[in-house]
Amino acid sequence: MMNSPSTVPNKNVKLKSGSYTSYIEGFTTSKISICGTFAFNKRIDERVLVVPISYAEEVLNYENEISAIEMSFDAGVDLESKKQEISEILGKGFKVKTHFEQNQLIYQTSQLEKWLIILFLGFVFFMVSFTLVSSITMLVLEKKDNLLTVRALGASKKQIANIFFYEGLLINFSGLILGLGLGYGICFLQQQFGFIMLDEELGEQFPVFFKLNDLLLILSITVVLGTLVAYLPSRFLIKRLIK
């Protein structure tokens, strides 16, 4: 614990241009003990100091006055209805904002970054899928003689095409399971041990959360693209090679 001086403007003093004494009287300097730190985000951390309300009233020259009240509710509470209810009680002279509205730019930026990352990963998967197309194509061309033999034994084109289609699905879903296992495994380790730090000085770990919607989105993109990539070349090549 240590003492740190804090300087705040005196709201009861009106500054006069060119007056040195006025500038001195226009600020109140006091000392307060620092007992801890917190980390919310860079903008808040640089501007916010949490102090006892009695100390704030003394240095800011407030008497039975407040500039804002923050309220927290249990998870699942409809914040919009609460906002409407509080607004009706307080009247038009007060502004009522939810946490999202107070940090709207931060949330919008985070959402934009999320969708850009998903778009980029989808594009990467689309490019990588050409490797799967090439693998199936080479496999079909390599087994051309064997396919003609199987065809002569009575197998239909659909049955032969299904062989390579299912093989493509096997490759795709093996990669999907391995990728999800590694990805979520690393996230789980981060939650448990926090080996990636967001701020070394404050000891803040990089936050990681599991969301079902993100998992379903990844699965849908991978399954749809993977199925198309496995289906189209197998059907097209079999029709071309086997008359």
DAJO-V642998 format. One record per backbone hydrogen bond with DSSP energy under -0.5 kcal/mol. CO is the residue of the C=O (numbers start at 1). NH is the residue of the N-H. If there is no record, write none. Layout:
co->[CO	CO]
nh->[NH	NH]
//
This chain:
co->[2	4	6	8	9	10	13	16	18	19	20	21	22	24	26	28	30	32	33	34	41	42	43	44	44	49	52	53	54	55	56	57	57	74	77	78	79	80	81	82	83	84	85	86	87	91	94	95	98	99	101	103	104	105	106	107	108	109	110	111	112	113	114	115	116	117	118	119	120	121	122	123	124	125	127	128	128	129	130	131	132	133	134	135	136	137	138	139	141	143	144	145	146	147	148	149	150	151	156	157	158	159	160	160	161	162	163	164	165	166	167	168	169	170	171	172	173	174	175	176	177	178	179	180	181	182	183	184	185	186	187	188	189	189	190	195	196	199	199	204	204	209	211	212	213	214	215	216	217	218	219	220	221	222	223	224	225	226	227	228	229	230	231	232	233	234	235	236	237	238	241]
nh->[34	32	30	28	11	13	15	19	20	23	24	25	26	27	10	8	6	4	35	2	45	46	47	47	48	51	56	57	58	59	60	61	62	77	79	82	83	84	85	86	87	88	89	90	91	94	96	97	102	103	104	107	108	109	110	111	112	113	114	115	116	117	118	119	120	121	122	123	124	125	126	127	128	129	130	131	132	133	134	135	136	137	138	139	140	141	142	143	144	147	148	149	150	151	152	153	155	154	160	161	162	163	163	164	165	166	167	168	169	170	171	172	173	174	175	176	177	178	179	180	181	182	183	184	185	186	187	188	189	190	191	192	193	194	194	197	206	203	204	198	199	211	215	216	217	218	219	220	221	222	223	224	225	226	227	228	229	230	231	232	233	234	235	236	237	238	239	240	241	242	243]
//
